[in-house]
Amino acid sequence: MANVGEDRKAYGGKLPGQIVLVLQGGGALGSYQAGVYQALHEAGLEPDWIIGTSIGAINASLIAGSPVPERLVRLQQFWKRMQRNPDWGFKTAFADFNDRLDHWTTMTHGVPGFFRPNALAHAGDSYPLGAERAGYYSTQPLRDTLRELVDFALINRGPTRLTVGAAHVRTSRMRYFDSRDGMIDVRHILASGALPPAFPAVRIDDELYWDGGILSNTPTEVVFDDNPRKDSLIFAVHLWNPVGSEPATMAEVFNRQKDVQYSSRIASHIARQQQAHRLRHIINQLARRLPEAERNDPAVRELISYGCQTRMHVVRLLAPQLARERHTKDIDFTARGISLRWDAGYAHTKSVLERMPWTGEFDPLSGVVLHEHIDDMPVAAE
């Protein structure tokens, strides 16, 4: 950890607060997050707190559950295992055909180290599978992988705080499991990524949980609602594009529909938080104008308590579109797809770190400052 501290000093005290890494869900698209972390790691900017949903929770557990020198290696080992090599042993001259063959191979065979088909799920939609087996695939391979690569004892004794989101099946409410408040184990990571109907729900303390992305695929609100709030530099890593062109084919409709569904209205969330934090800063400014006797009145103190002096800089990073990208991109576990997205995450984050957009003068009433790095140009397939 001493080396990390020295590396942070290289930024000349220009870090505005705790470093928070927020990782969205998105299956195979999550290799972009690994590239983001690589750039932060090489810059010595290890996160103080990591928040993840679905594949974001998996990447988060690999980082928080590994000693700092081994974090990047564990991510590399995980994503190497996720790579799906063609079972047919040849490539045709038709790129679209190859892509479709990759897709159907994943659908029929699963991904080693992640998920495998559950044959009984095809016995009929009324077949009694049981609540913890009701899914088209089993995630037992992922359970084994995480137990091998993640040190959960390290997660639970710090120093990196880990929060993962899951959807409570019975009440449709979001639940965030936080290592600051309780123990985290492999079940919590599996629950955060249990996307139905592909994957079965995971039982924790007699309750069933599904993938948190069903309710909130971009869990940035956890930072905004934390108690106590802290000045923060938040790297919010997005895998689904909230902005896109009008679809003109059914393939484009399917692709755009997934982007719209899983981008989780992040723009409106940020706008509301900017408004709320601005009002909190205004309360502080007004409180300073009151006579001391008024400020000491219990009723006034209660009103002043709604103020907040913290400032949060949100650096928004967005995974690129790949050429020939389809709605099946979240199960594109090909070596090409993983590598291209990883490299893009690394390059985008390096660019942001060079610019340090969180430095400079800002409106004193702004409690949430958004810095966007969006590269919406398609990345070449080769």
Contacts in CASP RR format, 6 or more apart in sequence:
PFRMAT RR
TARGET T0000
AUTHOR 0000-0000-0000
METHOD contacts of the structure
MODEL  1
MANVGEDRKAYGGKLPGQIVLVLQGGGALGSYQAGVYQALHEAGLEPDWI
IGTSIGAINASLIAGSPVPERLVRLQQFWKRMQRNPDWGFKTAFADFNDR
LDHWTTMTHGVPGFFRPNALAHAGDSYPLGAERAGYYSTQPLRDTLRELV
DFALINRGPTRLTVGAAHVRTSRMRYFDSRDGMIDVRHILASGALPPAFP
AVRIDDELYWDGGILSNTPTEVVFDDNPRKDSLIFAVHLWNPVGSEPATM
AEVFNRQKDVQYSSRIASHIARQQQAHRLRHIINQLARRLPEAERNDPAV
RELISYGCQTRMHVVRLLAPQLARERHTKDIDFTARGISLRWDAGYAHTK
SVLERMPWTGEFDPLSGVVLHEHIDDMPVAAE
1 68 0 8 1.000
1 159 0 8 1.000
3 44 0 8 1.000
3 68 0 8 1.000
4 44 0 8 1.000
4 46 0 8 1.000
4 68 0 8 1.000
5 44 0 8 1.000
7 43 0 8 1.000
7 44 0 8 1.000
7 45 0 8 1.000
8 15 0 8 1.000
8 44 0 8 1.000
8 45 0 8 1.000
10 43 0 8 1.000
11 45 0 8 1.000
11 356 0 8 1.000
14 356 0 8 1.000
14 358 0 8 1.000
14 359 0 8 1.000
15 45 0 8 1.000
15 233 0 8 1.000
15 358 0 8 1.000
16 231 0 8 1.000
16 232 0 8 1.000
16 233 0 8 1.000
16 311 0 8 1.000
16 313 0 8 1.000
16 358 0 8 1.000
17 230 0 8 1.000
17 231 0 8 1.000
17 232 0 8 1.000
17 233 0 8 1.000
18 48 0 8 1.000
18 49 0 8 1.000
18 230 0 8 1.000
18 231 0 8 1.000
18 232 0 8 1.000
18 233 0 8 1.000
19 40 0 8 1.000
19 45 0 8 1.000
19 46 0 8 1.000
19 47 0 8 1.000
19 48 0 8 1.000
19 49 0 8 1.000
19 232 0 8 1.000
19 233 0 8 1.000
19 235 0 8 1.000
20 47 0 8 1.000
20 48 0 8 1.000
20 49 0 8 1.000
20 50 0 8 1.000
20 51 0 8 1.000
20 223 0 8 1.000
20 232 0 8 1.000
20 233 0 8 1.000
20 234 0 8 1.000
20 235 0 8 1.000
21 36 0 8 1.000
21 37 0 8 1.000
21 40 0 8 1.000
21 47 0 8 1.000
21 49 0 8 1.000
21 50 0 8 1.000
21 51 0 8 1.000
21 60 0 8 1.000
21 63 0 8 1.000
21 234 0 8 1.000
21 235 0 8 1.000
21 237 0 8 1.000
22 50 0 8 1.000
22 51 0 8 1.000
22 52 0 8 1.000
22 218 0 8 1.000
22 219 0 8 1.000
22 220 0 8 1.000
22 222 0 8 1.000
22 223 0 8 1.000
22 234 0 8 1.000
22 235 0 8 1.000
22 236 0 8 1.000
22 237 0 8 1.000
23 30 0 8 1.000
23 33 0 8 1.000
23 50 0 8 1.000
23 51 0 8 1.000
23 52 0 8 1.000
23 53 0 8 1.000
23 55 0 8 1.000
23 56 0 8 1.000
23 57 0 8 1.000
23 59 0 8 1.000
23 60 0 8 1.000
23 237 0 8 1.000
24 33 0 8 1.000
24 52 0 8 1.000
24 53 0 8 1.000
24 54 0 8 1.000
24 56 0 8 1.000
24 217 0 8 1.000
24 218 0 8 1.000
24 219 0 8 1.000
24 236 0 8 1.000
24 237 0 8 1.000
24 238 0 8 1.000
24 239 0 8 1.000
24 240 0 8 1.000
24 262 0 8 1.000
24 264 0 8 1.000
25 52 0 8 1.000
25 53 0 8 1.000
25 54 0 8 1.000
25 55 0 8 1.000
25 56 0 8 1.000
25 57 0 8 1.000
25 193 0 8 1.000
25 213 0 8 1.000
25 217 0 8 1.000
25 239 0 8 1.000
25 262 0 8 1.000
26 54 0 8 1.000
26 55 0 8 1.000
26 56 0 8 1.000
26 217 0 8 1.000
26 239 0 8 1.000
26 240 0 8 1.000
26 262 0 8 1.000
26 330 0 8 1.000
27 54 0 8 1.000
27 55 0 8 1.000
27 239 0 8 1.000
27 330 0 8 1.000
27 331 0 8 1.000
28 55 0 8 1.000
28 82 0 8 1.000
28 329 0 8 1.000
28 330 0 8 1.000
28 331 0 8 1.000
28 332 0 8 1.000
28 333 0 8 1.000
28 337 0 8 1.000
28 338 0 8 1.000
28 341 0 8 1.000
29 55 0 8 1.000
29 239 0 8 1.000
29 240 0 8 1.000
29 319 0 8 1.000
29 329 0 8 1.000
29 330 0 8 1.000
29 332 0 8 1.000
29 341 0 8 1.000
30 55 0 8 1.000
30 56 0 8 1.000
30 59 0 8 1.000
30 239 0 8 1.000
30 319 0 8 1.000
30 341 0 8 1.000
31 79 0 8 1.000
31 82 0 8 1.000
31 337 0 8 1.000
31 338 0 8 1.000
31 339 0 8 1.000
31 341 0 8 1.000
31 342 0 8 1.000
32 237 0 8 1.000
32 239 0 8 1.000
32 319 0 8 1.000
32 320 0 8 1.000
32 341 0 8 1.000
32 342 0 8 1.000
32 344 0 8 1.000
32 345 0 8 1.000
33 55 0 8 1.000
33 56 0 8 1.000
33 59 0 8 1.000
33 237 0 8 1.000
33 239 0 8 1.000
33 345 0 8 1.000
34 59 0 8 1.000
34 75 0 8 1.000
34 76 0 8 1.000
34 79 0 8 1.000
34 342 0 8 1.000
35 342 0 8 1.000
35 343 0 8 1.000
35 344 0 8 1.000
35 345 0 8 1.000
35 346 0 8 1.000
35 349 0 8 1.000
36 235 0 8 1.000
36 237 0 8 1.000
36 317 0 8 1.000
36 345 0 8 1.000
36 346 0 8 1.000
36 348 0 8 1.000
36 349 0 8 1.000
37 59 0 8 1.000
37 63 0 8 1.000
37 71 0 8 1.000
37 72 0 8 1.000
37 75 0 8 1.000
38 72 0 8 1.000
38 75 0 8 1.000
38 342 0 8 1.000
38 346 0 8 1.000
38 349 0 8 1.000
39 345 0 8 1.000
39 346 0 8 1.000
39 348 0 8 1.000
39 349 0 8 1.000
39 350 0 8 1.000
39 353 0 8 1.000
40 46 0 8 1.000
40 47 0 8 1.000
40 235 0 8 1.000
40 349 0 8 1.000
40 353 0 8 1.000
41 68 0 8 1.000
41 71 0 8 1.000
41 72 0 8 1.000
43 353 0 8 1.000
45 353 0 8 1.000
46 68 0 8 1.000
46 71 0 8 1.000
46 160 0 8 1.000
47 63 0 8 1.000
47 160 0 8 1.000
47 235 0 8 1.000
48 159 0 8 1.000
48 160 0 8 1.000
48 161 0 8 1.000
49 160 0 8 1.000
49 161 0 8 1.000
49 162 0 8 1.000
49 163 0 8 1.000
49 223 0 8 1.000
50 60 0 8 1.000
50 63 0 8 1.000
50 64 0 8 1.000
50 160 0 8 1.000
50 161 0 8 1.000
50 162 0 8 1.000
50 163 0 8 1.000
51 60 0 8 1.000
51 162 0 8 1.000
51 163 0 8 1.000
51 164 0 8 1.000
51 165 0 8 1.000
51 176 0 8 1.000
51 219 0 8 1.000
51 220 0 8 1.000
51 222 0 8 1.000
51 223 0 8 1.000
52 59 0 8 1.000
52 60 0 8 1.000
52 163 0 8 1.000
52 164 0 8 1.000
52 165 0 8 1.000
52 192 0 8 1.000
52 219 0 8 1.000
53 164 0 8 1.000
53 165 0 8 1.000
53 192 0 8 1.000
53 193 0 8 1.000
53 211 0 8 1.000
53 212 0 8 1.000
53 213 0 8 1.000
53 216 0 8 1.000
53 217 0 8 1.000
53 218 0 8 1.000
53 219 0 8 1.000
54 192 0 8 1.000
54 193 0 8 1.000
54 195 0 8 1.000
54 211 0 8 1.000
54 212 0 8 1.000
54 213 0 8 1.000
54 217 0 8 1.000
55 193 0 8 1.000
55 239 0 8 1.000
56 192 0 8 1.000
57 164 0 8 1.000
57 165 0 8 1.000
57 188 0 8 1.000
57 189 0 8 1.000
57 192 0 8 1.000
57 193 0 8 1.000
58 78 0 8 1.000
58 142 0 8 1.000
58 146 0 8 1.000
58 189 0 8 1.000
58 192 0 8 1.000
58 193 0 8 1.000
59 75 0 8 1.000
60 162 0 8 1.000
60 164 0 8 1.000
61 146 0 8 1.000
61 150 0 8 1.000
61 152 0 8 1.000
61 155 0 8 1.000
61 162 0 8 1.000
61 164 0 8 1.000
61 184 0 8 1.000
61 189 0 8 1.000
62 71 0 8 1.000
62 74 0 8 1.000
62 75 0 8 1.000
62 78 0 8 1.000
62 149 0 8 1.000
62 150 0 8 1.000
63 71 0 8 1.000
63 74 0 8 1.000
63 75 0 8 1.000
63 160 0 8 1.000
64 154 0 8 1.000
64 155 0 8 1.000
64 158 0 8 1.000
64 160 0 8 1.000
64 161 0 8 1.000
64 162 0 8 1.000
64 179 0 8 1.000
65 71 0 8 1.000
65 74 0 8 1.000
65 150 0 8 1.000
65 151 0 8 1.000
65 152 0 8 1.000
65 154 0 8 1.000
65 155 0 8 1.000
65 160 0 8 1.000
65 162 0 8 1.000
66 73 0 8 1.000
66 74 0 8 1.000
66 149 0 8 1.000
66 150 0 8 1.000
66 151 0 8 1.000
66 154 0 8 1.000
67 151 0 8 1.000
67 154 0 8 1.000
74 149 0 8 1.000
74 150 0 8 1.000
77 149 0 8 1.000
78 145 0 8 1.000
78 149 0 8 1.000
79 338 0 8 1.000
79 342 0 8 1.000
81 112 0 8 1.000
81 113 0 8 1.000
81 114 0 8 1.000
81 145 0 8 1.000
82 111 0 8 1.000
82 113 0 8 1.000
82 114 0 8 1.000
82 333 0 8 1.000
82 338 0 8 1.000
83 333 0 8 1.000
83 334 0 8 1.000
83 335 0 8 1.000
83 338 0 8 1.000
84 102 0 8 1.000
84 105 0 8 1.000
84 106 0 8 1.000
84 110 0 8 1.000
84 111 0 8 1.000
84 333 0 8 1.000
84 334 0 8 1.000
84 335 0 8 1.000
85 335 0 8 1.000
86 98 0 8 1.000
86 101 0 8 1.000
86 102 0 8 1.000
86 105 0 8 1.000
87 105 0 8 1.000
87 109 0 8 1.000
88 101 0 8 1.000
88 105 0 8 1.000
91 98 0 8 1.000
92 98 0 8 1.000
95 324 0 8 1.000
95 381 0 8 1.000
96 324 0 8 1.000
99 324 0 8 1.000
99 326 0 8 1.000
102 332 0 8 1.000
102 334 0 8 1.000
103 326 0 8 1.000
103 328 0 8 1.000
103 331 0 8 1.000
103 332 0 8 1.000
106 331 0 8 1.000
106 333 0 8 1.000
107 331 0 8 1.000
108 117 0 8 1.000
109 116 0 8 1.000
109 117 0 8 1.000
110 116 0 8 1.000
110 117 0 8 1.000
110 137 0 8 1.000
111 141 0 8 1.000
111 331 0 8 1.000
111 333 0 8 1.000
112 141 0 8 1.000
113 141 0 8 1.000
113 142 0 8 1.000
113 144 0 8 1.000
113 145 0 8 1.000
114 139 0 8 1.000
114 141 0 8 1.000
114 142 0 8 1.000
114 145 0 8 1.000
114 333 0 8 1.000
115 137 0 8 1.000
115 138 0 8 1.000
115 139 0 8 1.000
115 141 0 8 1.000
115 142 0 8 1.000
115 198 0 8 1.000
115 199 0 8 1.000
116 137 0 8 1.000
116 138 0 8 1.000
116 140 0 8 1.000
116 141 0 8 1.000
117 136 0 8 1.000
117 137 0 8 1.000
117 138 0 8 1.000
118 129 0 8 1.000
118 133 0 8 1.000
118 135 0 8 1.000
118 136 0 8 1.000
118 137 0 8 1.000
118 138 0 8 1.000
118 200 0 8 1.000
120 127 0 8 1.000
120 129 0 8 1.000
120 133 0 8 1.000
121 127 0 8 1.000
121 129 0 8 1.000
121 134 0 8 1.000
121 135 0 8 1.000
121 136 0 8 1.000
121 137 0 8 1.000
122 136 0 8 1.000
129 135 0 8 1.000
129 200 0 8 1.000
131 200 0 8 1.000
131 201 0 8 1.000
131 203 0 8 1.000
131 208 0 8 1.000
132 200 0 8 1.000
132 201 0 8 1.000
132 202 0 8 1.000
132 203 0 8 1.000
132 208 0 8 1.000
133 200 0 8 1.000
134 196 0 8 1.000
134 197 0 8 1.000
134 200 0 8 1.000
134 201 0 8 1.000
135 196 0 8 1.000
135 197 0 8 1.000
135 198 0 8 1.000
135 199 0 8 1.000
135 200 0 8 1.000
136 197 0 8 1.000
136 198 0 8 1.000
136 199 0 8 1.000
137 198 0 8 1.000
137 199 0 8 1.000
138 200 0 8 1.000
139 190 0 8 1.000
139 194 0 8 1.000
139 199 0 8 1.000
139 200 0 8 1.000
142 190 0 8 1.000
143 186 0 8 1.000
143 190 0 8 1.000
146 186 0 8 1.000
146 189 0 8 1.000
146 190 0 8 1.000
147 186 0 8 1.000
150 186 0 8 1.000
150 189 0 8 1.000
152 184 0 8 1.000
152 185 0 8 1.000
152 186 0 8 1.000
155 162 0 8 1.000
155 179 0 8 1.000
155 184 0 8 1.000
156 179 0 8 1.000
156 182 0 8 1.000
156 183 0 8 1.000
156 184 0 8 1.000
158 179 0 8 1.000
161 178 0 8 1.000
161 179 0 8 1.000
161 180 0 8 1.000
162 178 0 8 1.000
162 179 0 8 1.000
162 184 0 8 1.000
163 176 0 8 1.000
163 177 0 8 1.000
163 178 0 8 1.000
163 179 0 8 1.000
163 180 0 8 1.000
163 219 0 8 1.000
163 222 0 8 1.000
164 176 0 8 1.000
164 177 0 8 1.000
164 184 0 8 1.000
164 188 0 8 1.000
164 189 0 8 1.000
164 191 0 8 1.000
164 192 0 8 1.000
165 174 0 8 1.000
165 175 0 8 1.000
165 176 0 8 1.000
165 177 0 8 1.000
165 192 0 8 1.000
165 212 0 8 1.000
165 213 0 8 1.000
165 216 0 8 1.000
165 219 0 8 1.000
166 174 0 8 1.000
166 175 0 8 1.000
166 177 0 8 1.000
166 188 0 8 1.000
166 191 0 8 1.000
166 192 0 8 1.000
166 193 0 8 1.000
166 194 0 8 1.000
166 202 0 8 1.000
166 204 0 8 1.000
166 209 0 8 1.000
166 210 0 8 1.000
166 211 0 8 1.000
166 212 0 8 1.000
167 173 0 8 1.000
167 174 0 8 1.000
167 175 0 8 1.000
167 209 0 8 1.000
167 210 0 8 1.000
167 211 0 8 1.000
167 212 0 8 1.000
167 213 0 8 1.000
167 214 0 8 1.000
167 215 0 8 1.000
168 174 0 8 1.000
168 175 0 8 1.000
168 207 0 8 1.000
168 208 0 8 1.000
168 209 0 8 1.000
169 201 0 8 1.000
169 207 0 8 1.000
169 208 0 8 1.000
169 209 0 8 1.000
169 210 0 8 1.000
170 207 0 8 1.000
170 208 0 8 1.000
172 215 0 8 1.000
173 215 0 8 1.000
174 212 0 8 1.000
174 215 0 8 1.000
174 216 0 8 1.000
175 209 0 8 1.000
176 219 0 8 1.000
176 222 0 8 1.000
177 184 0 8 1.000
177 188 0 8 1.000
177 191 0 8 1.000
177 192 0 8 1.000
177 204 0 8 1.000
187 202 0 8 1.000
187 203 0 8 1.000
187 204 0 8 1.000
188 204 0 8 1.000
190 202 0 8 1.000
191 201 0 8 1.000
191 202 0 8 1.000
191 204 0 8 1.000
191 209 0 8 1.000
191 210 0 8 1.000
191 211 0 8 1.000
192 209 0 8 1.000
192 211 0 8 1.000
192 212 0 8 1.000
193 199 0 8 1.000
193 210 0 8 1.000
193 211 0 8 1.000
193 212 0 8 1.000
194 200 0 8 1.000
194 201 0 8 1.000
194 202 0 8 1.000
194 209 0 8 1.000
194 210 0 8 1.000
194 211 0 8 1.000
195 210 0 8 1.000
195 211 0 8 1.000
195 213 0 8 1.000
195 214 0 8 1.000
196 210 0 8 1.000
196 211 0 8 1.000
196 214 0 8 1.000
199 211 0 8 1.000
201 208 0 8 1.000
201 209 0 8 1.000
201 210 0 8 1.000
202 208 0 8 1.000
202 209 0 8 1.000
203 209 0 8 1.000
213 262 0 8 1.000
213 264 0 8 1.000
216 264 0 8 1.000
217 240 0 8 1.000
217 262 0 8 1.000
217 263 0 8 1.000
217 264 0 8 1.000
218 236 0 8 1.000
218 238 0 8 1.000
218 263 0 8 1.000
218 264 0 8 1.000
218 266 0 8 1.000
218 269 0 8 1.000
220 234 0 8 1.000
220 236 0 8 1.000
220 266 0 8 1.000
220 269 0 8 1.000
220 270 0 8 1.000
220 273 0 8 1.000
220 314 0 8 1.000
221 269 0 8 1.000
221 273 0 8 1.000
223 232 0 8 1.000
223 234 0 8 1.000
223 312 0 8 1.000
224 273 0 8 1.000
224 276 0 8 1.000
224 277 0 8 1.000
224 312 0 8 1.000
224 368 0 8 1.000
229 308 0 8 1.000
229 310 0 8 1.000
229 312 0 8 1.000
230 310 0 8 1.000
231 310 0 8 1.000
231 311 0 8 1.000
231 312 0 8 1.000
232 310 0 8 1.000
232 312 0 8 1.000
232 313 0 8 1.000
233 313 0 8 1.000
233 315 0 8 1.000
233 358 0 8 1.000
234 312 0 8 1.000
234 313 0 8 1.000
234 314 0 8 1.000
234 315 0 8 1.000
235 315 0 8 1.000
235 317 0 8 1.000
235 349 0 8 1.000
236 266 0 8 1.000
236 314 0 8 1.000
236 315 0 8 1.000
236 316 0 8 1.000
236 317 0 8 1.000
237 317 0 8 1.000
237 319 0 8 1.000
238 263 0 8 1.000
238 266 0 8 1.000
238 316 0 8 1.000
238 317 0 8 1.000
238 318 0 8 1.000
238 319 0 8 1.000
239 262 0 8 1.000
239 319 0 8 1.000
240 258 0 8 1.000
240 259 0 8 1.000
240 261 0 8 1.000
240 262 0 8 1.000
240 263 0 8 1.000
240 264 0 8 1.000
240 319 0 8 1.000
241 259 0 8 1.000
241 263 0 8 1.000
241 318 0 8 1.000
241 319 0 8 1.000
241 321 0 8 1.000
241 376 0 8 1.000
242 259 0 8 1.000
242 260 0 8 1.000
242 263 0 8 1.000
242 265 0 8 1.000
242 266 0 8 1.000
242 267 0 8 1.000
243 376 0 8 1.000
244 256 0 8 1.000
244 259 0 8 1.000
244 376 0 8 1.000
245 256 0 8 1.000
247 253 0 8 1.000
247 255 0 8 1.000
247 256 0 8 1.000
251 326 0 8 1.000
251 327 0 8 1.000
254 326 0 8 1.000
254 327 0 8 1.000
255 325 0 8 1.000
255 326 0 8 1.000
255 327 0 8 1.000
255 329 0 8 1.000
257 327 0 8 1.000
258 327 0 8 1.000
258 329 0 8 1.000
258 330 0 8 1.000
266 316 0 8 1.000
270 314 0 8 1.000
270 368 0 8 1.000
270 370 0 8 1.000
273 368 0 8 1.000
274 366 0 8 1.000
274 367 0 8 1.000
274 368 0 8 1.000
274 370 0 8 1.000
277 308 0 8 1.000
277 310 0 8 1.000
277 311 0 8 1.000
277 312 0 8 1.000
277 366 0 8 1.000
277 367 0 8 1.000
277 368 0 8 1.000
278 365 0 8 1.000
278 366 0 8 1.000
278 367 0 8 1.000
280 306 0 8 1.000
280 307 0 8 1.000
280 308 0 8 1.000
280 367 0 8 1.000
281 307 0 8 1.000
281 308 0 8 1.000
281 309 0 8 1.000
281 364 0 8 1.000
281 365 0 8 1.000
281 366 0 8 1.000
281 367 0 8 1.000
282 365 0 8 1.000
283 303 0 8 1.000
283 304 0 8 1.000
283 306 0 8 1.000
283 307 0 8 1.000
283 308 0 8 1.000
284 304 0 8 1.000
284 307 0 8 1.000
284 308 0 8 1.000
284 309 0 8 1.000
285 365 0 8 1.000
287 295 0 8 1.000
287 304 0 8 1.000
287 307 0 8 1.000
290 300 0 8 1.000
294 300 0 8 1.000
295 301 0 8 1.000
295 304 0 8 1.000
308 367 0 8 1.000
310 367 0 8 1.000
311 362 0 8 1.000
311 366 0 8 1.000
311 367 0 8 1.000
311 368 0 8 1.000
311 369 0 8 1.000
312 367 0 8 1.000
312 368 0 8 1.000
312 369 0 8 1.000
313 357 0 8 1.000
313 358 0 8 1.000
313 369 0 8 1.000
313 371 0 8 1.000
314 368 0 8 1.000
314 369 0 8 1.000
314 370 0 8 1.000
314 371 0 8 1.000
315 352 0 8 1.000
315 357 0 8 1.000
315 358 0 8 1.000
315 371 0 8 1.000
315 373 0 8 1.000
316 370 0 8 1.000
316 371 0 8 1.000
316 372 0 8 1.000
316 373 0 8 1.000
316 374 0 8 1.000
317 345 0 8 1.000
317 348 0 8 1.000
317 349 0 8 1.000
317 352 0 8 1.000
317 373 0 8 1.000
318 348 0 8 1.000
318 372 0 8 1.000
318 373 0 8 1.000
318 374 0 8 1.000
318 375 0 8 1.000
318 376 0 8 1.000
319 341 0 8 1.000
319 344 0 8 1.000
319 345 0 8 1.000
320 341 0 8 1.000
320 344 0 8 1.000
320 375 0 8 1.000
320 376 0 8 1.000
320 377 0 8 1.000
320 378 0 8 1.000
320 379 0 8 1.000
321 376 0 8 1.000
321 377 0 8 1.000
321 378 0 8 1.000
321 379 0 8 1.000
322 329 0 8 1.000
322 332 0 8 1.000
322 337 0 8 1.000
322 340 0 8 1.000
322 341 0 8 1.000
322 378 0 8 1.000
322 379 0 8 1.000
322 381 0 8 1.000
323 378 0 8 1.000
323 379 0 8 1.000
323 380 0 8 1.000
323 381 0 8 1.000
324 381 0 8 1.000
325 378 0 8 1.000
336 381 0 8 1.000
336 382 0 8 1.000
340 379 0 8 1.000
340 381 0 8 1.000
344 375 0 8 1.000
344 379 0 8 1.000
348 373 0 8 1.000
348 375 0 8 1.000
351 373 0 8 1.000
352 371 0 8 1.000
352 373 0 8 1.000
357 371 0 8 1.000
358 369 0 8 1.000
358 371 0 8 1.000
362 369 0 8 1.000
END
